[in-house]
């Protein structure tokens, strides 16, 4: 009987790993399909333009030039994406056969950080981590085995070290892929820089034969990532960061006025996205750990955090994928330089890390009880299937007792519940509480409200767009009492 149970466990682990590989292949395929999907958009624009009567075409003589410029912008975005993928080291054997693996939830688990101009419920989410792995004392749960991507994702850590130097991967700056053929080469074996120099890919997992056909909604997640890069890592995103991150950083600074360099307080940032807020908290003098479920996000954050050499190293064009609400073509086609800072030179505190995995699965572990001095949630709590579970875990992982100013939960964001419109999924759930009920649940789990206000903000909004969606976000500081109700 015991032998049969061991065999069943091995079979289950193999199936779970194959599912994770299949999901990761799908995410990589979405990135690799970006240039073709974007090119298809341009072809559609051209087709509509050609249908105009000659007199109407004559009023838009600049349009052929605009289409050419759009293709140039797509090629530069593609170059950044392919360079990022070249630097990515998958934590799994990507060559294994996963053709027989099926999972009914694969279409529906990727909800996350895409609070966009229009409500985007199927946003950027998957699982796990990449890059350099380092486990800190504050995340013992991150040493668990890789498990089912849907229920217990890979939970490993990556760390940025300020003294670390990175060798250039493709030269000193962003190059340009000149045409569709070169883009195809980027997808398989070679990448060319702006001078036409080819660089061979060391990664067999980028072979086209391993790629999957993905729906266009997956490529939309890639476009979402490009917008998120602006929010976290561009000067153009500073206004949003000041609206969202600055109040959090100021409150943390006030709550922990006498931080010790020898024993800094530990702060967890669930839903860390591309890592900027977690990095800024580290720079304040905290042991900071960002937790992120989305593999789309983790691949990109690992690249920016671990492989950036200089500020403004890359040029991207985040606003080219919508012709709506543009004041001018120049606004739509404007470049954005990233990153606006050099992460490794930002002054991070030792122990800064990014932990990949589902928040509930990673931090519901017994090793996480009473570990953290502060938890910061920014545009995160509405990503829950069950927000009550989120609040319960946040209460559990905060330290009991201690010095005044510790054991705090700082939250910022709306309640745009990401699974609210998941119709027809019998085994899915979405608990959608009002703000009043959220606070009542928090009080039940031992929190006391100390500060509360509403702050107006945007999320990955094009600042030059004619349409600006604004949130009246809830911002609070809650302190955990010495005795909690569980």
C-alpha positions in Angstrom: 0.0 0.0 0.0 2.8 2.4 0.9 4.6 1.7 -2.4 1.4 2.4 -4.3 1.0 5.7 -2.4 4.6 6.7 -3.2 4.0 5.9 -6.9 0.8 7.9 -6.9 2.6 10.9 -5.3 5.3 10.7 -8.0 2.8 10.5 -10.7 0.9 13.5 -9.3 4.2 15.5 -9.0 5.1 14.7 -12.6 1.6 15.8 -13.8 1.8 19.0 -11.8 5.2 19.9 -13.2 4.0 19.1 -16.7 1.1 21.5 -16.1 3.4 24.2 -14.9 5.7 23.7 -17.9 2.7 23.9 -20.3 1.5 27.1 -18.6 5.0 28.6 -18.7 5.3 27.7 -22.4 1.9 29.4 -23.0 3.2 32.6 -21.3 6.4 32.6 -23.2 4.5 31.9 -26.4 2.3 34.9 -25.7 5.5 37.1 -25.4 6.8 35.6 -28.7 3.5 36.1 -30.5 3.5 39.8 -29.6 5.1 41.0 -32.9 2.9 39.0 -35.2 -0.3 40.1 -33.2 0.8 43.7 -33.3 1.6 43.4 -37.0 -1.9 42.0 -37.6 -3.3 45.2 -36.0 -1.3 47.4 -38.4 -2.5 45.3 -41.4 -6.1 45.9 -40.2 -5.5 49.6 -40.0 -4.1 49.6 -43.5 -7.0 47.6 -44.8 -9.5 50.1 -43.4 -7.4 53.0 -44.8 -7.4 51.4 -48.3 -11.2 51.3 -48.3 -11.4 55.0 -48.1 -12.5 56.9 -51.2 -9.5 58.7 -52.9 -10.7 62.1 -51.8 -10.8 60.9 -48.2 -7.3 59.3 -48.5 -6.0 62.5 -49.8 -6.9 64.2 -46.5 -4.6 61.7 -44.6 -1.4 61.7 -46.6 0.7 61.0 -43.5 -1.0 57.7 -42.8 1.4 55.4 -44.8 4.2 57.0 -42.8 2.3 56.4 -39.6 2.0 52.7 -40.4 5.7 52.5 -41.1 6.4 54.2 -37.8 4.1 51.8 -36.0 6.0 48.9 -37.3 9.3 50.5 -36.2 7.8 50.9 -32.7 6.6 47.3 -32.7 10.1 46.1 -33.6 11.7 48.0 -30.7 9.1 46.6 -28.2 9.8 43.1 -29.7 13.5 43.6 -29.2 13.1 44.4 -25.6 10.8 41.4 -25.1 13.2 39.0 -26.8 16.2 40.3 -24.9 14.2 39.8 -21.7 13.4 36.2 -22.7 17.0 35.5 -23.6 17.9 36.5 -20.0 15.2 34.3 -18.4 16.3 31.0 -16.9 13.2 28.7 -16.5 13.1 26.8 -13.2 11.8 23.7 -15.1 12.8 21.5 -17.9 10.9 23.1 -20.7 11.6 20.4 -23.2 9.5 17.7 -21.5 6.4 16.4 -23.3 3.2 18.0 -22.1 0.9 17.2 -25.0 -1.2 14.9 -22.8 -1.7 17.4 -20.0 -5.0 19.0 -19.8 -6.4 21.3 -17.1 -9.9 22.8 -17.3 -8.8 25.8 -15.3 -6.0 26.9 -17.7 -8.2 29.5 -19.4 -9.4 31.1 -16.2 -6.6 31.4 -13.6 -4.8 34.3 -15.0 -6.4 37.3 -13.3 -4.2 40.0 -11.8 -2.8 43.5 -12.2 -4.4 44.9 -15.3 -6.6 47.7 -13.9 -6.7 49.5 -17.2 -8.6 52.2 -19.0 -11.4 49.7 -19.6 -12.2 47.0 -17.1 -10.0 44.1 -17.9 -10.9 41.1 -15.9 -8.7 38.7 -17.7 -5.5 40.4 -16.9 -1.9 39.5 -16.4 -1.5 36.4 -14.2 0.1 33.1 -13.9 2.8 31.9 -11.5 6.3 31.4 -10.2 9.7 33.0 -10.5 12.9 33.3 -12.5 16.4 34.8 -12.3 18.8 34.5 -9.4 17.3 32.5 -6.5 17.9 33.3 -2.9 15.8 32.3 0.1 15.7 34.7 3.0 15.0 33.9 6.7 11.6 35.5 6.3 10.3 33.1 3.7 10.9 29.5 4.7 7.8 28.6 2.8 9.6 29.5 -0.4 11.7 26.4 -0.2 8.7 24.1 -0.9 8.7 21.8 -3.9 7.4 23.0 -7.2 3.7 22.0 -7.3 0.5 22.4 -9.2 0.4 25.7 -11.0 -3.2 26.1 -10.2 -3.1 25.3 -6.5 0.4 25.5 -5.1 2.7 27.3 -7.5 6.5 27.3 -7.6 7.7 29.3 -4.6 11.3 30.4 -4.9 13.1 33.7 -4.4 15.2 36.0 -6.5 17.4 38.7 -5.0 19.0 41.8 -6.4 22.4 42.6 -4.9 23.6 46.1 -5.0 27.2 45.1 -5.6 26.4 42.8 -8.4 27.6 43.7 -11.9 25.8 42.4 -15.0 27.5 41.8 -18.3 25.6 43.2 -21.3 23.5 40.6 -23.1 22.9 42.3 -26.5 25.1 45.4 -26.4 24.8 48.7 -24.6 21.4 49.8 -25.6 18.1 48.9 -27.3 18.5 47.8 -30.9 15.9 47.6 -33.6 14.6 44.6 -35.4 14.2 45.8 -38.9 11.5 43.5 -40.4 9.3 40.5 -39.9 12.0 38.0 -40.9 14.4 39.3 -38.3 11.6 39.1 -35.7 11.1 35.5 -36.7 14.8 34.9 -36.1 14.5 36.5 -32.7 11.8 34.0 -31.8 14.0 31.0 -32.7 17.8 31.3 -32.6 19.1 34.7 -33.3 18.6 38.3 -32.2 20.1 41.3 -34.1 21.1 44.6 -32.6 20.8 48.0 -34.3 24.0 47.3 -36.3 22.7 44.0 -37.6 25.0 41.9 -35.4 23.4 38.5 -34.6 23.5 36.9 -31.2 22.8 33.2 -30.8 20.2 32.1 -28.3 21.6 29.7 -25.7 18.1 28.6 -24.8 16.6 25.5 -26.5 13.3 26.3 -24.9 12.9 29.2 -27.3 12.7 26.8 -30.2 9.5 27.4 -32.2 8.6 23.7 -32.0 8.1 24.1 -28.3 5.7 27.1 -28.6 2.0 26.9 -28.3 -0.8 28.5 -30.2 -2.2 31.1 -27.8 -5.4 33.1 -28.0 -5.1 36.9 -28.6 -6.2 37.5 -25.0 -2.8 36.1 -23.9 -1.0 38.7 -26.1 -3.2 41.4 -24.5 -1.5 40.4 -21.2 1.8 41.2 -22.8 0.5 44.7 -23.8 -0.6 45.0 -20.2 2.9 44.3 -19.0 4.3 47.0 -21.3 1.9 49.5 -19.7 2.9 48.3 -16.2 6.5 48.9 -17.0 5.7 52.6 -17.5 3.9 52.7 -14.1 6.8 51.1 -12.2 10.0 51.9 -14.2 9.6 55.1 -16.3 9.8 58.8 -15.4 6.4 59.0 -17.1 4.9 56.8 -14.4 6.2 59.1 -11.6 2.8 60.8 -11.2 1.0 57.5 -10.6 3.8 56.3 -8.3 3.4 59.5 -6.3 -0.3 59.0 -6.0 0.0 55.3 -4.9 3.4 54.5 -3.6 4.4 57.8 -2.0 1.6 57.8 0.7 2.6 54.2 1.6 6.3 55.0 1.8 5.6 58.1 4.0 3.3 56.1 6.3 5.9 53.3 6.6 8.6 55.8 7.4 6.4 57.4 10.1 5.4 54.0 11.6 9.0 52.8 11.9 10.9 56.0 12.9 13.8 54.2 14.7 14.7 51.5 12.2 17.8 49.5 13.1 20.4 48.9 10.3 21.5 45.8 12.3 18.0 44.4 12.6 15.7 46.2 10.1 12.0 45.6 10.2 10.6 43.1 7.7 7.9 44.2 5.3 5.9 41.9 2.9 4.4 43.3 -0.3 1.9 40.9 -1.8 1.0 41.5 -5.4 4.3 43.3 -6.0 3.9 43.3 -9.8 7.1 44.6 -11.4 8.8 45.2 -8.1 9.2 49.0 -7.8 7.2 49.4 -4.5 9.0 46.5 -2.9 12.4 48.0 -4.0 11.4 51.5 -2.7 10.5 50.0 0.7 13.9 48.2 0.8 15.6 51.5 0.1 13.8 53.0 3.1 15.7 50.5 5.3 13.4 47.5 5.5 13.9 43.9 4.7 11.5 43.9 1.9 10.0 40.9 0.1 7.7 41.3 -2.9 5.3 38.4 -3.6 3.9 38.0 -7.1 1.8 35.3 -8.7 2.0 36.3 -12.3 4.7 34.7 -14.4 4.2 37.5 -16.9 5.2 39.9 -14.2 8.0 37.8 -12.7 9.8 37.3 -16.0 9.8 41.1 -16.6 10.6 42.1 -13.0 13.6 39.7 -12.9 15.0 41.2 -16.1 14.7 44.8 -14.9 15.9 44.1 -11.4 18.8 41.8 -12.2 19.9 42.8 -15.7 19.7 46.5 -15.9 23.1 48.2 -16.5 22.1 51.9 -16.8 19.1 54.2 -16.5 17.2 54.6 -19.7 18.8 51.5 -21.2 15.7 50.5 -23.1 13.2 52.3 -25.3 9.6 51.1 -25.5 6.4 52.4 -27.1 3.6 51.5 -24.7 0.7 53.5 -26.2 0.8 52.2 -29.8 -1.8 49.5 -29.4 -4.8 51.8 -29.3 -5.9 54.5 -31.8 -8.6 55.7 -29.5 -8.5 58.9 -27.5 -5.2 60.1 -28.9 -4.6 63.9 -29.0 -2.0 63.4 -31.8 -0.1 60.7 -33.6 3.1 62.0 -31.8 1.5 61.2 -28.5 0.5 57.7 -29.5 4.0 57.0 -31.0 6.1 58.7 -28.3 9.0 56.7 -26.8 9.4 55.9 -23.1 12.9 55.2 -21.7 13.2 52.5 -19.0 14.2 52.1 -16.3 14.3 55.6 -14.7 16.7 54.4 -12.0 19.4 51.7 -11.9 17.9 49.2 -9.4 21.2 47.8 -8.2 22.4 51.3 -7.3 19.2 52.5 -5.6 20.4 51.7 -2.1 18.5 48.6 -1.3 18.6 46.9 2.2 20.3 43.5 2.4 17.6 40.8 2.1 15.5 42.4 -0.6 13.8 39.6 -2.6 10.9 38.7 -4.9 9.0 35.5 -4.0 7.0 33.9 -6.7 3.8 32.1 -6.0 0.2 32.3 -4.9 -0.2 34.5 -1.8 -2.5 32.1 0.0 -0.4 29.0 -0.8 2.9 30.6 0.2 2.0 32.6 3.2 -0.6 30.3 4.8 2.3 28.1 5.7 3.0 27.6 9.4 6.5 28.9 9.0 5.1 32.4 8.1 3.1 32.9 11.4 4.3 36.0 13.2 7.1 36.7 10.8 6.4 40.1 9.4 6.5 43.6 11.0 4.4 45.1 8.2 2.3 44.1 5.3 1.7 46.5 2.4 -1.0 45.8 -0.1 -1.4 48.1 -3.1 -4.0 47.3 -5.7 -4.0 43.8 -4.3 -6.8 42.7 -2.0 -9.4 42.7 -4.8 -7.4 40.0 -6.6 -8.8 37.4 -4.1 -11.3 34.7 -4.7 -12.0 35.0 -1.0 -10.9 38.3 0.4 -11.7 37.1 3.9 -8.9 34.5 3.5 -6.5 37.2 2.5 -7.3 39.3 5.6 -7.0 36.2 7.9 -3.6 35.4 6.5 -2.4 39.0 6.8 -3.4 39.0 10.4 -1.7 35.6 11.1 1.7 36.5 9.5 2.1 39.8 11.4 4.1 39.7 14.6 2.3 39.6 18.0 3.1 42.3 20.5 6.5 44.0 20.1 7.3 47.7 19.9 4.7 50.5 19.2 4.6 51.2 15.5 5.0 47.6 14.5 2.5 45.0 13.3 0.9 47.3 10.8 -1.1 46.6 7.6 -1.1 49.5 5.1 -3.5 49.2 2.2 -4.1 51.2 -0.9 -6.5 50.5 -3.7 -10.0 50.0 -5.0 -12.3 46.9 -4.8 -12.4 45.9 -8.5 -12.9 42.3 -7.8 -11.0 40.4 -10.5 -13.1 37.3 -10.5 -16.5 39.1 -10.3 -17.5 38.2 -13.8 -16.3 34.6 -14.0 -19.6 33.1 -15.2 -20.2 29.4 -15.7 -17.3 28.1 -13.6 -18.9 25.8 -11.1 -15.8 25.3 -8.9 -14.8 29.0 -8.9 -15.8 31.5 -6.4 -15.7 35.3 -5.9 -16.5 37.0 -2.6 -17.2 40.7 -3.3 -17.5 42.7 -0.1 -18.2 46.4 0.3 -15.5 48.5 1.8 -17.6 48.6 5.0 -17.6 44.8 5.2 -13.9 44.6 4.4 -13.2 46.7 7.5 -15.6 44.7 9.7 -13.8 41.5 8.7 -10.4 43.1 9.5 -11.7 44.1 12.9 -12.8 40.5 13.5 -9.2 39.3 12.8 -7.8 41.7 15.4 -7.1 44.9 13.5 -7.7 48.4 14.8 -8.1 51.2 12.2 -5.7 54.0 12.9 -5.8 56.1 9.8 -8.1 56.2 6.8 -8.6 58.4 3.8 -9.6 58.3 0.1 -7.0 59.1 -2.5 -7.8 59.7 -6.2 -5.5 57.9 -8.5 -5.1 56.1 -11.9 -3.7 52.8 -12.9 -1.4 52.3 -16.0 -3.2 55.2 -17.6 -1.8 57.0 -20.6 -1.3 60.5 -19.2 -1.9 62.1 -22.6 -5.1 60.2 -23.4 -8.4 61.9 -23.8 -9.9 59.2 -21.5 -8.7 59.1 -17.9 -10.2 56.5 -15.5 -9.8 57.5 -11.9 -10.2 55.5 -8.8 -11.1 56.8 -5.4 -8.8 54.4 -3.6 -9.1 53.4 0.0 -5.9 54.1 1.9 -5.6 52.9 5.5 -3.3 52.0 8.3 -4.5 49.2 10.6 -2.6 47.9 13.6 -2.8 44.3 14.8 -3.8 44.0 18.4 -1.8 41.9 20.8 -4.6 39.3 21.0 -6.2 38.3 17.7 -9.5 36.5 17.0 -9.0 33.6 14.6 
